[in-house]
Amino acid sequence: MPVILRIKGYRFWFYQADLDEPPRAHIGKEGKEAKYWIAPIALAKAGRFRDHKLNVIERILREYQNDLLKAWRKEMDKRENR
């Protein structure tokens, strides 16, 4: 479970088991965990985050979408080259 981004107290990561499905990120903070699709950006699971926090997460995702997709592809490449 590599953490690929830390910003504003949020951690963004992928689960290895998720790599068989479309790009997504898990986002955690203070014991809560949300899941978002990355392309296009869409909430998959709110994970007890309130709406205003989900809005913050979504803004971060939009700002770093290209970086997250690059990290996703890098993990896919590592998995395929094993």
PDB file of N, CA, C and O in Angstrom:
ATOM      1  N   MET A   1       0.834  -1.170   0.000  1.00  0.00           N
ATOM      2  CA  MET A   1       0.000   0.000   0.000  1.00  0.00           C
ATOM      3  C   MET A   1       0.884   1.240   0.000  1.00  0.00           C
ATOM      4  O   MET A   1       1.079   1.851   1.051  1.00  0.00           O
ATOM      5  N   PRO A   2       1.418   1.622  -1.141  1.00  0.00           N
ATOM      6  CA  PRO A   2       2.291   2.800  -1.179  1.00  0.00           C
ATOM      7  C   PRO A   2       1.501   4.094  -1.042  1.00  0.00           C
ATOM      8  O   PRO A   2       0.530   4.321  -1.765  1.00  0.00           O
ATOM      9  N   VAL A   3       1.926   4.939  -0.109  1.00  0.00           N
ATOM     10  CA  VAL A   3       1.335   6.273   0.005  1.00  0.00           C
ATOM     11  C   VAL A   3       1.966   7.113  -1.091  1.00  0.00           C
ATOM     12  O   VAL A   3       3.190   7.222  -1.164  1.00  0.00           O
ATOM     13  N   ILE A   4       1.150   7.699  -1.932  1.00  0.00           N
ATOM     14  CA  ILE A   4       1.677   8.416  -3.091  1.00  0.00           C
ATOM     15  C   ILE A   4       1.602   9.927  -2.942  1.00  0.00           C
ATOM     16  O   ILE A   4       2.221  10.667  -3.708  1.00  0.00           O
ATOM     17  N   LEU A   5       0.836  10.384  -1.945  1.00  0.00           N
ATOM     18  CA  LEU A   5       0.717  11.827  -1.754  1.00  0.00           C
ATOM     19  C   LEU A   5       0.297  12.083  -0.317  1.00  0.00           C
ATOM     20  O   LEU A   5      -0.570  11.400   0.226  1.00  0.00           O
ATOM     21  N   ARG A   6       0.929  13.079   0.286  1.00  0.00           N
ATOM     22  CA  ARG A   6       0.525  13.564   1.611  1.00  0.00           C
ATOM     23  C   ARG A   6       0.374  15.064   1.488  1.00  0.00           C
ATOM     24  O   ARG A   6       1.315  15.768   1.121  1.00  0.00           O
ATOM     25  N   ILE A   7      -0.814  15.546   1.798  1.00  0.00           N
ATOM     26  CA  ILE A   7      -1.065  16.983   1.699  1.00  0.00           C
ATOM     27  C   ILE A   7      -2.220  17.353   2.630  1.00  0.00           C
ATOM     28  O   ILE A   7      -3.236  16.660   2.687  1.00  0.00           O
ATOM     29  N   LYS A   8      -2.045  18.450   3.354  1.00  0.00           N
ATOM     30  CA  LYS A   8      -3.074  18.967   4.273  1.00  0.00           C
ATOM     31  C   LYS A   8      -3.545  17.902   5.256  1.00  0.00           C
ATOM     32  O   LYS A   8      -4.717  17.878   5.632  1.00  0.00           O
ATOM     33  N   GLY A   9      -2.644  17.027   5.670  1.00  0.00           N
ATOM     34  CA  GLY A   9      -2.993  15.979   6.621  1.00  0.00           C
ATOM     35  C   GLY A   9      -3.655  14.757   6.017  1.00  0.00           C
ATOM     36  O   GLY A   9      -3.938  13.795   6.732  1.00  0.00           O
ATOM     37  N   TYR A  10      -3.907  14.773   4.722  1.00  0.00           N
ATOM     38  CA  TYR A  10      -4.519  13.633   4.037  1.00  0.00           C
ATOM     39  C   TYR A  10      -3.424  12.755   3.441  1.00  0.00           C
ATOM     40  O   TYR A  10      -2.394  13.246   2.980  1.00  0.00           O
ATOM     41  N   ARG A  11      -3.670  11.447   3.461  1.00  0.00           N
ATOM     42  CA  ARG A  11      -2.791  10.477   2.794  1.00  0.00           C
ATOM     43  C   ARG A  11      -3.551   9.895   1.618  1.00  0.00           C
ATOM     44  O   ARG A  11      -4.730   9.563   1.740  1.00  0.00           O
ATOM     45  N   PHE A  12      -2.890   9.770   0.491  1.00  0.00           N
ATOM     46  CA  PHE A  12      -3.473   9.204  -0.724  1.00  0.00           C
ATOM     47  C   PHE A  12      -2.667   7.960  -1.075  1.00  0.00           C
ATOM     48  O   PHE A  12      -1.439   8.016  -1.141  1.00  0.00           O
ATOM     49  N   TRP A  13      -3.347   6.838  -1.300  1.00  0.00           N
ATOM     50  CA  TRP A  13      -2.647   5.598  -1.615  1.00  0.00           C
ATOM     51  C   TRP A  13      -3.503   4.701  -2.497  1.00  0.00           C
ATOM     52  O   TRP A  13      -4.690   4.942  -2.719  1.00  0.00           O
ATOM     53  N   PHE A  14      -2.839   3.648  -2.994  1.00  0.00           N
ATOM     54  CA  PHE A  14      -3.507   2.592  -3.760  1.00  0.00           C
ATOM     55  C   PHE A  14      -3.345   1.299  -2.996  1.00  0.00           C
ATOM     56  O   PHE A  14      -2.371   1.125  -2.265  1.00  0.00           O
ATOM     57  N   TYR A  15      -4.291   0.391  -3.159  1.00  0.00           N
ATOM     58  CA  TYR A  15      -4.136  -0.982  -2.703  1.00  0.00           C
ATOM     59  C   TYR A  15      -3.719  -1.810  -3.910  1.00  0.00           C
ATOM     60  O   TYR A  15      -4.242  -1.611  -5.006  1.00  0.00           O
ATOM     61  N   GLN A  16      -2.793  -2.724  -3.724  1.00  0.00           N
ATOM     62  CA  GLN A  16      -2.342  -3.571  -4.822  1.00  0.00           C
ATOM     63  C   GLN A  16      -3.508  -4.326  -5.460  1.00  0.00           C
ATOM     64  O   GLN A  16      -3.528  -4.510  -6.677  1.00  0.00           O
ATOM     65  N   ALA A  17      -4.459  -4.755  -4.669  1.00  0.00           N
ATOM     66  CA  ALA A  17      -5.609  -5.500  -5.196  1.00  0.00           C
ATOM     67  C   ALA A  17      -6.468  -4.631  -6.113  1.00  0.00           C
ATOM     68  O   ALA A  17      -7.207  -5.158  -6.944  1.00  0.00           O
ATOM     69  N   ASP A  18      -6.383  -3.320  -5.974  1.00  0.00           N
ATOM     70  CA  ASP A  18      -7.177  -2.403  -6.798  1.00  0.00           C
ATOM     71  C   ASP A  18      -6.641  -2.260  -8.215  1.00  0.00           C
ATOM     72  O   ASP A  18      -7.343  -1.741  -9.083  1.00  0.00           O
ATOM     73  N   LEU A  19      -5.447  -2.696  -8.465  1.00  0.00           N
ATOM     74  CA  LEU A  19      -4.810  -2.423  -9.744  1.00  0.00           C
ATOM     75  C   LEU A  19      -5.461  -3.144 -10.918  1.00  0.00           C
ATOM     76  O   LEU A  19      -5.146  -2.853 -12.072  1.00  0.00           O
ATOM     77  N   ASP A  20      -6.360  -4.075 -10.641  1.00  0.00           N
ATOM     78  CA  ASP A  20      -7.088  -4.754 -11.721  1.00  0.00           C
ATOM     79  C   ASP A  20      -8.298  -3.949 -12.201  1.00  0.00           C
ATOM     80  O   ASP A  20      -8.935  -4.311 -13.190  1.00  0.00           O
ATOM     81  N   GLU A  21      -8.604  -2.881 -11.513  1.00  0.00           N
ATOM     82  CA  GLU A  21      -9.779  -2.079 -11.835  1.00  0.00           C
ATOM     83  C   GLU A  21      -9.338  -0.685 -12.293  1.00  0.00           C
ATOM     84  O   GLU A  21      -8.146  -0.379 -12.261  1.00  0.00           O
ATOM     85  N   PRO A  22     -10.276   0.158 -12.717  1.00  0.00           N
ATOM     86  CA  PRO A  22      -9.904   1.510 -13.160  1.00  0.00           C
ATOM     87  C   PRO A  22      -9.167   2.288 -12.065  1.00  0.00           C
ATOM     88  O   PRO A  22      -9.314   1.980 -10.882  1.00  0.00           O
ATOM     89  N   PRO A  23      -8.376   3.293 -12.454  1.00  0.00           N
ATOM     90  CA  PRO A  23      -7.591   4.050 -11.469  1.00  0.00           C
ATOM     91  C   PRO A  23      -8.447   4.637 -10.355  1.00  0.00           C
ATOM     92  O   PRO A  23      -9.496   5.237 -10.594  1.00  0.00           O
ATOM     93  N   ARG A  24      -7.969   4.446  -9.144  1.00  0.00           N
ATOM     94  CA  ARG A  24      -8.648   4.957  -7.963  1.00  0.00           C
ATOM     95  C   ARG A  24      -7.633   5.270  -6.889  1.00  0.00           C
ATOM     96  O   ARG A  24      -6.503   4.784  -6.933  1.00  0.00           O
ATOM     97  N   ALA A  25      -8.025   6.070  -5.936  1.00  0.00           N
ATOM     98  CA  ALA A  25      -7.167   6.377  -4.796  1.00  0.00           C
ATOM     99  C   ALA A  25      -7.994   6.261  -3.530  1.00  0.00           C
ATOM    100  O   ALA A  25      -9.186   6.570  -3.508  1.00  0.00           O
ATOM    101  N   HIS A  26      -7.338   5.812  -2.488  1.00  0.00           N
ATOM    102  CA  HIS A  26      -7.923   5.805  -1.160  1.00  0.00           C
ATOM    103  C   HIS A  26      -7.322   6.997  -0.431  1.00  0.00           C
ATOM    104  O   HIS A  26      -6.132   7.285  -0.563  1.00  0.00           O
ATOM    105  N   ILE A  27      -8.154   7.682   0.334  1.00  0.00           N
ATOM    106  CA  ILE A  27      -7.721   8.881   1.022  1.00  0.00           C
ATOM    107  C   ILE A  27      -8.071   8.724   2.489  1.00  0.00           C
ATOM    108  O   ILE A  27      -9.207   8.407   2.845  1.00  0.00           O
ATOM    109  N   GLY A  28      -7.066   8.952   3.342  1.00  0.00           N
ATOM    110  CA  GLY A  28      -7.298   8.785   4.764  1.00  0.00           C
ATOM    111  C   GLY A  28      -6.854   9.980   5.582  1.00  0.00           C
ATOM    112  O   GLY A  28      -5.905  10.685   5.239  1.00  0.00           O
ATOM    113  N   LYS A  29      -7.574  10.186   6.677  1.00  0.00           N
ATOM    114  CA  LYS A  29      -7.219  11.208   7.653  1.00  0.00           C
ATOM    115  C   LYS A  29      -8.045  10.955   8.906  1.00  0.00           C
ATOM    116  O   LYS A  29      -9.251  10.718   8.830  1.00  0.00           O
ATOM    117  N   GLU A  30      -7.386  11.007  10.053  1.00  0.00           N
ATOM    118  CA  GLU A  30      -8.058  10.879  11.347  1.00  0.00           C
ATOM    119  C   GLU A  30      -8.932   9.639  11.440  1.00  0.00           C
ATOM    120  O   GLU A  30     -10.051   9.703  11.949  1.00  0.00           O
ATOM    121  N   GLY A  31      -8.431   8.509  10.951  1.00  0.00           N
ATOM    122  CA  GLY A  31      -9.152   7.244  11.043  1.00  0.00           C
ATOM    123  C   GLY A  31     -10.285   7.063  10.051  1.00  0.00           C
ATOM    124  O   GLY A  31     -11.003   6.064  10.103  1.00  0.00           O
ATOM    125  N   LYS A  32     -10.451   8.010   9.155  1.00  0.00           N
ATOM    126  CA  LYS A  32     -11.482   7.906   8.128  1.00  0.00           C
ATOM    127  C   LYS A  32     -10.819   7.565   6.801  1.00  0.00           C
ATOM    128  O   LYS A  32      -9.657   7.903   6.577  1.00  0.00           O
ATOM    129  N   GLU A  33     -11.560   6.892   5.916  1.00  0.00           N
ATOM    130  CA  GLU A  33     -11.027   6.522   4.608  1.00  0.00           C
ATOM    131  C   GLU A  33     -12.104   6.642   3.538  1.00  0.00           C
ATOM    132  O   GLU A  33     -13.166   6.028   3.631  1.00  0.00           O
ATOM    133  N   ALA A  34     -11.810   7.441   2.526  1.00  0.00           N
ATOM    134  CA  ALA A  34     -12.695   7.586   1.374  1.00  0.00           C
ATOM    135  C   ALA A  34     -12.027   6.930   0.173  1.00  0.00           C
ATOM    136  O   ALA A  34     -10.826   6.658   0.183  1.00  0.00           O
ATOM    137  N   LYS A  35     -12.819   6.685  -0.854  1.00  0.00           N
ATOM    138  CA  LYS A  35     -12.285   6.129  -2.093  1.00  0.00           C
ATOM    139  C   LYS A  35     -12.837   6.946  -3.246  1.00  0.00           C
ATOM    140  O   LYS A  35     -14.035   7.221  -3.312  1.00  0.00           O
ATOM    141  N   TYR A  36     -11.944   7.333  -4.162  1.00  0.00           N
ATOM    142  CA  TYR A  36     -12.326   8.103  -5.347  1.00  0.00           C
ATOM    143  C   TYR A  36     -11.793   7.434  -6.591  1.00  0.00           C
ATOM    144  O   TYR A  36     -10.688   6.893  -6.595  1.00  0.00           O
ATOM    145  N   TRP A  37     -12.585   7.473  -7.650  1.00  0.00           N
ATOM    146  CA  TRP A  37     -12.092   7.146  -8.978  1.00  0.00           C
ATOM    147  C   TRP A  37     -11.258   8.344  -9.412  1.00  0.00           C
ATOM    148  O   TRP A  37     -11.583   9.480  -9.065  1.00  0.00           O
ATOM    149  N   ILE A  38     -10.199   8.111 -10.158  1.00  0.00           N
ATOM    150  CA  ILE A  38      -9.298   9.198 -10.540  1.00  0.00           C
ATOM    151  C   ILE A  38      -9.618   9.751 -11.929  1.00  0.00           C
ATOM    152  O   ILE A  38      -9.465  10.949 -12.164  1.00  0.00           O
ATOM    153  N   ALA A  39     -10.059   8.893 -12.850  1.00  0.00           N
ATOM    154  CA  ALA A  39     -10.274   9.367 -14.225  1.00  0.00           C
ATOM    155  C   ALA A  39     -11.564   8.783 -14.772  1.00  0.00           C
ATOM    156  O   ALA A  39     -11.569   7.629 -15.200  1.00  0.00           O
ATOM    157  N   PRO A  40     -12.634   9.516 -14.774  1.00  0.00           N
ATOM    158  CA  PRO A  40     -12.776  10.874 -14.247  1.00  0.00           C
ATOM    159  C   PRO A  40     -12.900  10.854 -12.726  1.00  0.00           C
ATOM    160  O   PRO A  40     -13.218   9.823 -12.133  1.00  0.00           O
ATOM    161  N   ILE A  41     -12.652  11.983 -12.111  1.00  0.00           N
ATOM    162  CA  ILE A  41     -12.722  12.072 -10.657  1.00  0.00           C
ATOM    163  C   ILE A  41     -14.174  11.946 -10.217  1.00  0.00           C
ATOM    164  O   ILE A  41     -15.040  12.716 -10.634  1.00  0.00           O
ATOM    165  N   ALA A  42     -14.418  10.953  -9.360  1.00  0.00           N
ATOM    166  CA  ALA A  42     -15.764  10.717  -8.845  1.00  0.00           C
ATOM    167  C   ALA A  42     -15.670   9.980  -7.522  1.00  0.00           C
ATOM    168  O   ALA A  42     -14.836   9.091  -7.351  1.00  0.00           O
ATOM    169  N   LEU A  43     -16.515  10.350  -6.604  1.00  0.00           N
ATOM    170  CA  LEU A  43     -16.547   9.703  -5.302  1.00  0.00           C
ATOM    171  C   LEU A  43     -17.080   8.281  -5.437  1.00  0.00           C
ATOM    172  O   LEU A  43     -18.142   8.063  -6.020  1.00  0.00           O
ATOM    173  N   ALA A  44     -16.341   7.318  -4.898  1.00  0.00           N
ATOM    174  CA  ALA A  44     -16.791   5.929  -4.890  1.00  0.00           C
ATOM    175  C   ALA A  44     -17.343   5.556  -3.513  1.00  0.00           C
ATOM    176  O   ALA A  44     -18.312   4.802  -3.412  1.00  0.00           O
ATOM    177  N   LYS A  45     -16.717   6.091  -2.442  1.00  0.00           N
ATOM    178  CA  LYS A  45     -17.130   5.769  -1.078  1.00  0.00           C
ATOM    179  C   LYS A  45     -16.708   6.916  -0.168  1.00  0.00           C
ATOM    180  O   LYS A  45     -15.531   7.275  -0.136  1.00  0.00           O
ATOM    181  N   ALA A  46     -17.650   7.497   0.572  1.00  0.00           N
ATOM    182  CA  ALA A  46     -17.371   8.669   1.405  1.00  0.00           C
ATOM    183  C   ALA A  46     -16.591   8.331   2.679  1.00  0.00           C
ATOM    184  O   ALA A  46     -15.847   9.173   3.181  1.00  0.00           O
ATOM    185  N   GLY A  47     -16.744   7.149   3.193  1.00  0.00           N
ATOM    186  CA  GLY A  47     -15.975   6.717   4.346  1.00  0.00           C
ATOM    187  C   GLY A  47     -16.059   7.621   5.565  1.00  0.00           C
ATOM    188  O   GLY A  47     -15.040   7.885   6.204  1.00  0.00           O
ATOM    189  N   ARG A  48     -17.236   8.095   5.896  1.00  0.00           N
ATOM    190  CA  ARG A  48     -17.499   8.918   7.085  1.00  0.00           C
ATOM    191  C   ARG A  48     -16.960  10.341   6.998  1.00  0.00           C
ATOM    192  O   ARG A  48     -17.052  11.084   7.976  1.00  0.00           O
ATOM    193  N   PHE A  49     -16.409  10.740   5.871  1.00  0.00           N
ATOM    194  CA  PHE A  49     -16.001  12.141   5.717  1.00  0.00           C
ATOM    195  C   PHE A  49     -17.256  12.986   5.494  1.00  0.00           C
ATOM    196  O   PHE A  49     -18.181  12.562   4.801  1.00  0.00           O
ATOM    197  N   ARG A  50     -17.281  14.157   6.072  1.00  0.00           N
ATOM    198  CA  ARG A  50     -18.387  15.095   5.849  1.00  0.00           C
ATOM    199  C   ARG A  50     -18.219  15.759   4.477  1.00  0.00           C
ATOM    200  O   ARG A  50     -17.132  15.757   3.900  1.00  0.00           O
ATOM    201  N   ASP A  51     -19.301  16.315   3.978  1.00  0.00           N
ATOM    202  CA  ASP A  51     -19.297  16.898   2.638  1.00  0.00           C
ATOM    203  C   ASP A  51     -18.208  17.950   2.439  1.00  0.00           C
ATOM    204  O   ASP A  51     -17.550  17.961   1.399  1.00  0.00           O
ATOM    205  N   HIS A  52     -18.007  18.832   3.417  1.00  0.00           N
ATOM    206  CA  HIS A  52     -16.994  19.878   3.225  1.00  0.00           C
ATOM    207  C   HIS A  52     -15.594  19.297   3.143  1.00  0.00           C
ATOM    208  O   HIS A  52     -14.745  19.845   2.440  1.00  0.00           O
ATOM    209  N   LYS A  53     -15.331  18.196   3.845  1.00  0.00           N
ATOM    210  CA  LYS A  53     -14.023  17.528   3.739  1.00  0.00           C
ATOM    211  C   LYS A  53     -13.898  16.813   2.396  1.00  0.00           C
ATOM    212  O   LYS A  53     -12.820  16.787   1.802  1.00  0.00           O
ATOM    213  N   LEU A  54     -14.991  16.238   1.923  1.00  0.00           N
ATOM    214  CA  LEU A  54     -14.963  15.602   0.603  1.00  0.00           C
ATOM    215  C   LEU A  54     -14.693  16.633  -0.486  1.00  0.00           C
ATOM    216  O   LEU A  54     -14.025  16.329  -1.474  1.00  0.00           O
ATOM    217  N   ASN A  55     -15.203  17.843  -0.315  1.00  0.00           N
ATOM    218  CA  ASN A  55     -14.915  18.912  -1.271  1.00  0.00           C
ATOM    219  C   ASN A  55     -13.434  19.267  -1.275  1.00  0.00           C
ATOM    220  O   ASN A  55     -12.860  19.517  -2.335  1.00  0.00           O
ATOM    221  N   VAL A  56     -12.810  19.291  -0.098  1.00  0.00           N
ATOM    222  CA  VAL A  56     -11.369  19.553  -0.001  1.00  0.00           C
ATOM    223  C   VAL A  56     -10.599  18.443  -0.711  1.00  0.00           C
ATOM    224  O   VAL A  56      -9.689  18.711  -1.496  1.00  0.00           O
ATOM    225  N   ILE A  57     -10.970  17.206  -0.430  1.00  0.00           N
ATOM    226  CA  ILE A  57     -10.304  16.058  -1.070  1.00  0.00           C
ATOM    227  C   ILE A  57     -10.443  16.138  -2.584  1.00  0.00           C
ATOM    228  O   ILE A  57      -9.477  15.910  -3.313  1.00  0.00           O
ATOM    229  N   GLU A  58     -11.636  16.460  -3.054  1.00  0.00           N
ATOM    230  CA  GLU A  58     -11.850  16.526  -4.499  1.00  0.00           C
ATOM    231  C   GLU A  58     -11.011  17.630  -5.138  1.00  0.00           C
ATOM    232  O   GLU A  58     -10.495  17.449  -6.241  1.00  0.00           O
ATOM    233  N   ARG A  59     -10.867  18.766  -4.463  1.00  0.00           N
ATOM    234  CA  ARG A  59     -10.004  19.834  -5.004  1.00  0.00           C
ATOM    235  C   ARG A  59      -8.553  19.362  -5.093  1.00  0.00           C
ATOM    236  O   ARG A  59      -7.863  19.649  -6.071  1.00  0.00           O
ATOM    237  N   ILE A  60      -8.095  18.642  -4.075  1.00  0.00           N
ATOM    238  CA  ILE A  60      -6.729  18.102  -4.100  1.00  0.00           C
ATOM    239  C   ILE A  60      -6.594  17.113  -5.252  1.00  0.00           C
ATOM    240  O   ILE A  60      -5.606  17.147  -5.986  1.00  0.00           O
ATOM    241  N   LEU A  61      -7.568  16.243  -5.413  1.00  0.00           N
ATOM    242  CA  LEU A  61      -7.526  15.271  -6.506  1.00  0.00           C
ATOM    243  C   LEU A  61      -7.447  15.964  -7.862  1.00  0.00           C
ATOM    244  O   LEU A  61      -6.690  15.538  -8.734  1.00  0.00           O
ATOM    245  N   ARG A  62      -8.215  17.014  -8.041  1.00  0.00           N
ATOM    246  CA  ARG A  62      -8.177  17.740  -9.310  1.00  0.00           C
ATOM    247  C   ARG A  62      -6.806  18.378  -9.538  1.00  0.00           C
ATOM    248  O   ARG A  62      -6.284  18.361 -10.653  1.00  0.00           O
ATOM    249  N   GLU A  63      -6.237  18.931  -8.489  1.00  0.00           N
ATOM    250  CA  GLU A  63      -4.934  19.579  -8.617  1.00  0.00           C
ATOM    251  C   GLU A  63      -3.826  18.576  -8.926  1.00  0.00           C
ATOM    252  O   GLU A  63      -2.901  18.883  -9.678  1.00  0.00           O
ATOM    253  N   TYR A  64      -3.915  17.385  -8.351  1.00  0.00           N
ATOM    254  CA  TYR A  64      -2.854  16.390  -8.493  1.00  0.00           C
ATOM    255  C   TYR A  64      -3.257  15.194  -9.352  1.00  0.00           C
ATOM    256  O   TYR A  64      -2.600  14.153  -9.305  1.00  0.00           O
ATOM    257  N   GLN A  65      -4.313  15.326 -10.126  1.00  0.00           N
ATOM    258  CA  GLN A  65      -4.817  14.207 -10.923  1.00  0.00           C
ATOM    259  C   GLN A  65      -3.746  13.608 -11.829  1.00  0.00           C
ATOM    260  O   GLN A  65      -3.605  12.387 -11.882  1.00  0.00           O
ATOM    261  N   ASN A  66      -2.995  14.433 -12.537  1.00  0.00           N
ATOM    262  CA  ASN A  66      -1.961  13.903 -13.433  1.00  0.00           C
ATOM    263  C   ASN A  66      -0.891  13.142 -12.670  1.00  0.00           C
ATOM    264  O   ASN A  66      -0.438  12.093 -13.127  1.00  0.00           O
ATOM    265  N   ASP A  67      -0.482  13.648 -11.521  1.00  0.00           N
ATOM    266  CA  ASP A  67       0.519  12.962 -10.703  1.00  0.00           C
ATOM    267  C   ASP A  67      -0.007  11.619 -10.192  1.00  0.00           C
ATOM    268  O   ASP A  67       0.720  10.626 -10.172  1.00  0.00           O
ATOM    269  N   LEU A  68      -1.257  11.600  -9.788  1.00  0.00           N
ATOM    270  CA  LEU A  68      -1.857  10.354  -9.307  1.00  0.00           C
ATOM    271  C   LEU A  68      -1.955   9.321 -10.426  1.00  0.00           C
ATOM    272  O   LEU A  68      -1.691   8.138 -10.210  1.00  0.00           O
ATOM    273  N   LEU A  69      -2.328   9.762 -11.602  1.00  0.00           N
ATOM    274  CA  LEU A  69      -2.406   8.836 -12.733  1.00  0.00           C
ATOM    275  C   LEU A  69      -1.029   8.305 -13.113  1.00  0.00           C
ATOM    276  O   LEU A  69      -0.896   7.131 -13.459  1.00  0.00           O
ATOM    277  N   LYS A  70      -0.014   9.145 -13.055  1.00  0.00           N
ATOM    278  CA  LYS A  70       1.358   8.675 -13.320  1.00  0.00           C
ATOM    279  C   LYS A  70       1.772   7.631 -12.292  1.00  0.00           C
ATOM    280  O   LYS A  70       2.365   6.612 -12.644  1.00  0.00           O
ATOM    281  N   ALA A  71       1.463   7.879 -11.030  1.00  0.00           N
ATOM    282  CA  ALA A  71       1.797   6.914  -9.978  1.00  0.00           C
ATOM    283  C   ALA A  71       1.033   5.609 -10.179  1.00  0.00           C
ATOM    284  O   ALA A  71       1.586   4.531  -9.963  1.00  0.00           O
ATOM    285  N   TRP A  72      -0.228   5.693 -10.589  1.00  0.00           N
ATOM    286  CA  TRP A  72      -1.038   4.493 -10.868  1.00  0.00           C
ATOM    287  C   TRP A  72      -0.380   3.671 -11.973  1.00  0.00           C
ATOM    288  O   TRP A  72      -0.202   2.460 -11.844  1.00  0.00           O
ATOM    289  N   ARG A  73      -0.019   4.357 -13.071  1.00  0.00           N
ATOM    290  CA  ARG A  73       0.618   3.652 -14.203  1.00  0.00           C
ATOM    291  C   ARG A  73       1.946   3.020 -13.787  1.00  0.00           C
ATOM    292  O   ARG A  73       2.272   1.914 -14.216  1.00  0.00           O
ATOM    293  N   LYS A  74       2.704   3.719 -12.957  1.00  0.00           N
ATOM    294  CA  LYS A  74       3.982   3.190 -12.476  1.00  0.00           C
ATOM    295  C   LYS A  74       3.756   1.907 -11.671  1.00  0.00           C
ATOM    296  O   LYS A  74       4.497   0.937 -11.834  1.00  0.00           O
ATOM    297  N   GLU A  75       2.750   1.896 -10.813  1.00  0.00           N
ATOM    298  CA  GLU A  75       2.438   0.689 -10.047  1.00  0.00           C
ATOM    299  C   GLU A  75       1.984  -0.437 -10.971  1.00  0.00           C
ATOM    300  O   GLU A  75       2.337  -1.597 -10.759  1.00  0.00           O
ATOM    301  N   MET A  76       1.204  -0.097 -11.993  1.00  0.00           N
ATOM    302  CA  MET A  76       0.770  -1.109 -12.964  1.00  0.00           C
ATOM    303  C   MET A  76       1.970  -1.703 -13.703  1.00  0.00           C
ATOM    304  O   MET A  76       2.045  -2.916 -13.901  1.00  0.00           O
ATOM    305  N   ASP A  77       2.908  -0.842 -14.111  1.00  0.00           N
ATOM    306  CA  ASP A  77       4.110  -1.302 -14.812  1.00  0.00           C
ATOM    307  C   ASP A  77       4.926  -2.241 -13.925  1.00  0.00           C
ATOM    308  O   ASP A  77       5.411  -3.273 -14.389  1.00  0.00           O
ATOM    309  N   LYS A  78       5.076  -1.879 -12.645  1.00  0.00           N
ATOM    310  CA  LYS A  78       5.830  -2.728 -11.709  1.00  0.00           C
ATOM    311  C   LYS A  78       5.151  -4.088 -11.587  1.00  0.00           C
ATOM    312  O   LYS A  78       5.812  -5.126 -11.564  1.00  0.00           O
ATOM    313  N   ARG A  79       3.849  -4.066 -11.511  1.00  0.00           N
ATOM    314  CA  ARG A  79       3.087  -5.322 -11.347  1.00  0.00           C
ATOM    315  C   ARG A  79       3.233  -6.203 -12.587  1.00  0.00           C
ATOM    316  O   ARG A  79       3.402  -7.417 -12.473  1.00  0.00           O
ATOM    317  N   GLU A  80       3.169  -5.596 -13.764  1.00  0.00           N
ATOM    318  CA  GLU A  80       3.249  -6.359 -15.012  1.00  0.00           C
ATOM    319  C   GLU A  80       4.654  -6.910 -15.262  1.00  0.00           C
ATOM    320  O   GLU A  80       4.805  -7.924 -15.943  1.00  0.00           O
ATOM    321  N   ASN A  81       5.669  -6.260 -14.726  1.00  0.00           N
ATOM    322  CA  ASN A  81       7.053  -6.677 -14.962  1.00  0.00           C
ATOM    323  C   ASN A  81       7.572  -7.660 -13.924  1.00  0.00           C
ATOM    324  O   ASN A  81       8.770  -7.942 -13.894  1.00  0.00           O
ATOM    325  N   ARG A  82       6.716  -8.178 -13.090  1.00  0.00           N
ATOM    326  CA  ARG A  82       7.153  -9.162 -12.074  1.00  0.00           C
ATOM    327  C   ARG A  82       7.276 -10.523 -12.670  1.00  0.00           C
ATOM    328  O   ARG A  82       7.630 -11.473 -11.971  1.00  0.00           O
TER     329      ARG A  82
END
